[in-house]
Amino acid sequence: MSSATSDVGNQIKRIPVKKPTWMDLHDLKEAGESYDELLSRMIRRERDYRDWKMIVEIEETGEFVAFDPNDLLQDD
């Protein structure tokens, strides 16, 4: 198998991990799921978590400013 495909965006990259980390990843992987799919799923969850954490922080600090979405759409 080639280490890269003809499409630059789909190049295969190798990420060295220690055996305990690989075993933990393997335990998280669902049946039939590739490691690429697993890592993509984990990235989406981390991004969602960070967004949620930011929203909670804004709510707790009171820096949230309510707005009317209709006011924003009137300029379009």
MARBA-3410 file (N, C-alpha, C, O; in Angstrom, 1 decimal):
76
0.8,-1.2,0.0,0.0,0.0,0.0,0.9,1.2,0.0,1.8,1.3,0.8 ~ 0.6,2.2,-0.8,1.3,3.4,-0.9,1.1,4.3,0.3,0.0,4.2,0.9 ~ 2.1,5.0,0.7,1.9,5.9,1.9,1.1,7.1,1.6,0.7,7.9,2.5 ~ 0.8,7.4,0.3,0.0,8.6,-0.1,-0.8,8.2,-1.3,-0.4,7.4,-2.2 ~ -1.9,8.9,-1.4,-2.7,8.7,-2.6,-2.5,9.9,-3.6,-1.7,10.7,-3.2
-3.1,9.9,-4.8,-2.8,10.9,-5.7,-3.5,12.2,-5.3,-3.0,13.3,-5.7 ~ -4.4,12.2,-4.4,-5.1,13.4,-3.9,-4.3,13.8,-2.6,-4.3,13.1,-1.6 ~ -3.8,15.0,-2.7,-3.0,15.6,-1.6,-3.7,15.6,-0.3,-3.2,15.3,0.8 ~ -5.0,15.9,-0.3,-5.9,16.0,0.9,-6.1,14.7,1.5,-6.6,14.6,2.7 ~ -5.8,13.6,0.8,-6.1,12.2,1.4,-4.8,11.5,1.7,-4.8,10.3,1.7
-3.7,12.2,1.8,-2.5,11.5,2.1,-2.6,10.8,3.5,-3.2,11.3,4.4 ~ -2.0,9.6,3.5,-1.9,8.8,4.7,-0.8,9.3,5.6,0.4,9.4,5.1 ~ -1.0,9.6,6.8,0.0,10.0,7.7,0.2,9.0,8.8,-0.8,8.4,9.2 ~ 1.3,8.8,9.3,1.6,7.9,10.4,1.7,8.7,11.7,2.4,9.7,11.7 ~ 1.1,8.2,12.7,1.2,8.9,14.0,1.7,7.8,15.0,1.0,6.9,15.4
2.9,8.0,15.5,3.5,7.0,16.4,2.8,7.2,17.8,2.7,8.3,18.3 ~ 2.3,6.1,18.3,1.8,6.0,19.7,2.3,4.9,20.4,2.7,3.9,19.9 ~ 2.4,5.0,21.7,2.9,3.9,22.6,1.8,2.9,22.7,0.6,3.1,22.5 ~ 2.2,1.7,22.9,1.3,0.5,23.0,0.1,0.7,23.9,-1.0,0.4,23.5 ~ 0.3,1.3,25.1,-0.9,1.5,26.0,-1.9,2.4,25.4,-3.1,2.3,25.5
-1.4,3.5,24.7,-2.3,4.4,24.0,-3.0,3.7,22.9,-4.2,3.9,22.7 ~ -2.3,3.0,22.1,-2.9,2.2,21.0,-4.0,1.3,21.5,-5.1,1.2,20.9 ~ -3.7,0.6,22.6,-4.7,-0.3,23.2,-6.0,0.5,23.7,-7.1,0.0,23.5 ~ -5.8,1.6,24.3,-6.9,2.5,24.7,-7.7,2.9,23.5,-9.0,2.9,23.5 ~ -7.1,3.3,22.4,-7.8,3.7,21.2,-8.5,2.5,20.6,-9.7,2.6,20.2
-7.9,1.3,20.6,-8.5,0.1,20.1,-9.8,-0.2,20.9,-10.8,-0.6,20.3 ~ -9.8,0.0,22.2,-10.9,-0.2,23.1,-12.1,0.7,22.8,-13.2,0.4,22.9 ~ -11.8,1.9,22.3,-12.8,2.9,22.0,-13.4,2.7,20.6,-14.5,3.2,20.3 ~ -12.6,2.1,19.7,-13.1,1.9,18.4,-14.3,0.9,18.3,-14.3,-0.1,19.0 ~ -15.2,1.3,17.5,-16.4,0.5,17.3,-16.1,-0.6,16.2,-15.2,-0.4,15.4
-16.9,-1.6,16.2,-16.7,-2.7,15.2,-16.8,-2.1,13.8,-17.8,-1.4,13.5 ~ -15.9,-2.4,13.0,-15.9,-1.9,11.6,-15.4,-0.5,11.4,-15.3,0.0,10.3 ~ -15.1,0.2,12.5,-14.7,1.6,12.4,-13.2,1.6,12.2,-12.4,0.9,12.9 ~ -12.7,2.5,11.3,-11.3,2.7,11.1,-10.8,3.6,12.2,-11.5,4.3,12.8 ~ -9.5,3.6,12.3,-8.8,4.5,13.3,-9.0,6.0,12.8,-9.2,6.9,13.6
-9.1,6.2,11.5,-9.3,7.5,11.0,-10.7,8.0,11.4,-10.9,9.1,11.8 ~ -11.7,7.1,11.3,-13.1,7.4,11.7,-13.1,7.7,13.2,-13.8,8.6,13.6 ~ -12.4,6.8,14.0,-12.4,7.0,15.4,-11.8,8.4,15.8,-12.4,9.1,16.6 ~ -10.7,8.7,15.2,-10.1,10.0,15.5,-10.9,11.2,15.1,-11.0,12.2,15.8 ~ -11.6,11.0,13.9,-12.5,12.1,13.5,-13.6,12.3,14.4,-14.0,13.4,14.8
-14.2,11.2,14.9,-15.3,11.2,15.9,-14.8,11.9,17.2,-15.5,12.7,17.8 ~ -13.6,11.5,17.6,-13.0,12.1,18.9,-12.8,13.6,18.7,-13.0,14.4,19.7 ~ -12.3,14.0,17.5,-12.1,15.4,17.3,-13.4,16.2,17.3,-13.5,17.3,17.9 ~ -14.5,15.6,16.7,-15.8,16.3,16.7,-16.3,16.4,18.2,-16.8,17.5,18.5 ~ -16.1,15.4,19.0,-16.6,15.5,20.4,-15.8,16.5,21.1,-16.4,17.2,22.0
-14.5,16.6,20.9,-13.7,17.6,21.6,-14.1,19.0,21.2,-14.1,19.9,22.1 ~ -14.3,19.2,19.9,-14.8,20.5,19.5,-16.1,20.9,20.1,-16.3,22.0,20.6 ~ -17.1,19.9,20.1,-18.4,20.1,20.8,-18.2,20.4,22.2,-18.8,21.3,22.8 ~ -17.3,19.7,22.9,-17.0,19.9,24.3,-16.5,21.3,24.6,-16.9,22.0,25.5 ~ -15.5,21.7,23.7,-14.9,23.1,23.9,-16.0,24.2,23.7,-16.0,25.2,24.4
-16.9,24.0,22.7,-17.9,24.9,22.4,-18.9,25.0,23.6,-19.2,26.1,24.1 ~ -19.2,23.8,24.2,-20.1,23.8,25.3,-19.4,24.5,26.5,-20.1,25.3,27.2 ~ -18.2,24.2,26.7,-17.4,24.8,27.8,-17.4,26.3,27.7,-17.5,27.0,28.7 ~ -17.2,26.8,26.5,-17.1,28.2,26.3,-18.5,28.9,26.6,-18.6,29.9,27.2 ~ -19.6,28.2,26.2,-20.9,28.7,26.4,-21.2,28.8,27.9,-21.7,29.8,28.4
-20.8,27.7,28.6,-21.0,27.7,30.1,-20.2,28.8,30.8,-20.7,29.5,31.7 ~ -19.0,29.0,30.3,-18.2,30.1,30.9,-18.8,31.5,30.6,-18.8,32.3,31.5 ~ -19.3,31.7,29.4,-20.0,32.9,29.1,-21.2,33.1,30.0,-21.4,34.2,30.5 ~ -22.0,32.1,30.2,-23.2,32.2,31.1,-22.8,32.5,32.5,-23.4,33.2,33.2 ~ -21.7,31.8,33.0,-21.3,32.0,34.4,-20.7,33.4,34.6,-20.8,33.9,35.7
-20.0,34.0,33.6,-19.3,35.2,33.8,-20.2,36.4,33.5,-19.9,37.6,33.8 ~ -21.4,36.1,32.9,-22.3,37.2,32.6,-21.9,38.0,31.4,-22.4,39.1,31.3 ~ -21.0,37.5,30.6,-20.6,38.3,29.4,-21.5,38.1,28.2,-21.2,38.5,27.1 ~ -22.5,37.3,28.4,-23.5,37.1,27.3,-24.4,38.3,27.1,-24.9,38.8,28.0 ~ -24.5,38.6,25.8,-25.4,39.7,25.4,-26.5,39.2,24.6,-26.3,38.6,23.5
-27.7,39.3,25.1,-28.9,38.7,24.3,-29.1,39.6,23.0,-28.8,40.8,23.1 ~ -29.5,39.0,22.0,-29.8,39.7,20.8,-31.0,39.1,20.1,-31.5,38.0,20.4 ~ -31.6,39.9,19.2,-32.8,39.5,18.5,-32.3,39.1,17.1,-31.9,39.9,16.3 ~ -32.4,37.8,16.7,-32.0,37.3,15.4,-32.6,38.1,14.3,-32.1,38.2,13.2 ~ -33.9,38.5,14.5,-34.6,39.2,13.4,-33.9,40.6,13.1,-33.9,41.0,11.9
-33.3,41.2,14.1,-32.6,42.4,13.9,-31.4,42.2,13.0,-31.0,43.0,12.1 ~ -30.7,41.1,13.2,-29.5,40.7,12.4,-29.9,40.4,10.9,-29.2,40.8,10.0 ~ -31.1,39.8,10.7,-31.5,39.4,9.4,-32.0,40.5,8.6,-32.1,40.4,7.3 ~ -32.4,41.6,9.2,-33.0,42.7,8.5,-31.9,43.4,7.5,-32.3,44.0,6.5 ~ -30.7,43.3,7.9,-29.6,43.9,7.1,-29.3,43.2,5.8,-28.7,43.7,4.9
-29.8,41.9,5.7,-29.5,41.1,4.5,-30.4,41.5,3.3,-30.2,40.9,2.2
END
